[in-house]
Amino acid sequence: MCPAYITYLGDCAASTVLLIVFISTVYVTKAFIAPLLLSFFFAFVLLPVYSRIYCLTGRKNLSAFMSLLLVVLFFMIFLSSALNAIATETSGLFSSQEDIVQSIDIYITQKTEESFDTLHVVLNNLVSESTADETVERLREMVRPFIEAPRDRILSDLLPQIAFEATNLATGFISELPVLMSQFFVAIMITYYLLIGGSSAVKGFLLILPERELMNYFMGELNKIYNNLFNVYLLTSLITGLLAAIGFALFGVSYPFLWGLTTAIFALLPMIGPPIIFVPICIYFLLIGNYLSGIGLFIYSLIFINTIPENVIRPKLASQGAKIHPSITLLAFAAPIFVVGFLGFIIGPLLYGFLLAAFRTRVYMLKEEGAIDEKELVELSEGEGLPPGARFCGLGLKARSALEWLRRYRT
C-alpha cells in the first residue's frame, strides 16, 4: 500500500476522532452554553478594565477579581431593584384595585366635564344660552353610559386579570432565580480565568493555524469589530442609561434605576433607541396633568439621553475602531433575540462580527493580490465612495453592457 495513501487514511481517522470528540464535548456541555457565552462576553468587555487595573497593581488575580466585582455589584443592584419593583407593584394590584378604578373614574369624569365646559362656551357664542344648556345636557346623557361601562369592566375583568398575570410572571421569575444565579456565578468563575490566561490561549491557538499573517489580520479586524459592537455600543448605552436614571429621578419617575437600565438596553438598538422609553413616560405625565415634569423630562431626554450619547460620546469612543453600518448593528443585536431569546444579545454580534471580519479579510486578500485598488477597498470596507444614486447608475450601465454583449454573442 502506498505510504502517501496510508498517511491520508491516518489523517482522515484522526480528523474523524477529533470531530466525534468535539461533538460529544459540545453535547455534554450544552447545559452550560449560556454561561460560556456570557463569560466570553464578560471577558471581552472587561478586558480594558482589567488591563488598566493590572497596570496599577501588577497582579493578575487581584485585577481580575476587582474587574468582576463591578459586574457582581451591578447585577446585585439590578436584581434587588427588579425584585423590589415586582413585589411592590404586584401587592399594589391586589390591595388597591378599588383605588385604581376610582382614580381612573375621577380622571375620565374630570376630562369629560372639561370638554363639556369648553363645548358650552363655544355654543354660547353661536346659539342662545338655553339651547346651549339643552344641547350639552343631551350630550351628557348620551356619553354617560360609555363613561360608566369601562369602569365596571375594569373592576370586574381587567384588573384581576392583570394581577393574575403579574403574579404568574413574578412567581416564574422567582422560581427560575436559583438556576439563573448558579449560571451567573459559573459565568463569573469562567470569566475570572479567561481574564487571567485568555490572551495567552489565543496567542497559542494562532500559532498552530496556517496562513499566520492572514489570520493575524483577521483577528485584528475581529478585535476592532467586536470592540465597536460590544465595548463602544455597550459603554455608550450604559452612559445613556445612567443619564436616563438621573433624569427619571429628577423628574419623579418611579424606579428610576430600573427604567434607566431598560433605557440602556434599548439604546443598543439603532433606529429604536431610548425614545421608546422616555416618550411614553412624558406622555403619561402630560395625561395626568403634570405638564412641568412631562415637558421638562422631554427636553432633558432629547438633549442628554438622545443627542449627546449618539452625536458626541459614541463617535468619540468609536473614532479608533472599525466602522460598522447601523443596519448591521441593528440586525446583530435585535434579530437573534427573536430566535434564541436573550442569548441572541450575545450570539448575534458574535456571528455578524465574525462574518464582517471574514469579508474585510477577503477584501484585504484581493487588495494584496492586486485584484482591487485602494478606492474600491475604501468603498467595500467602510461603505464610502459614490452616493447611492451614482452606484445604481453604475449598476445600470454594467447591466446594459452585459445585455449588449449577450446580444452580439447570439448574433
Secondary structure as UniProt FT lines:
FT   HELIX           3..28
FT   HELIX           30..32
FT   HELIX           33..57
FT   HELIX           60..95
FT   HELIX           97..124
FT   TURN            125..126
FT   HELIX           129..153
FT   HELIX           154..158
FT   HELIX           159..207
FT   HELIX           212..226
FT   HELIX           227..232
FT   HELIX           233..250
FT   TURN            251..252
FT   HELIX           256..267
FT   TURN            270..272
FT   HELIX           275..287
FT   TURN            288..289
FT   HELIX           291..300
FT   HELIX           301..307
FT   HELIX           309..313
FT   HELIX           314..318
FT   TURN            319..320
FT   HELIX           326..334
FT   TURN            335..336
FT   HELIX           337..340
FT   HELIX           341..343
FT   HELIX           344..368
FT   TURN            369..370
FT   HELIX           374..382
FT   HELIX           388..410
//
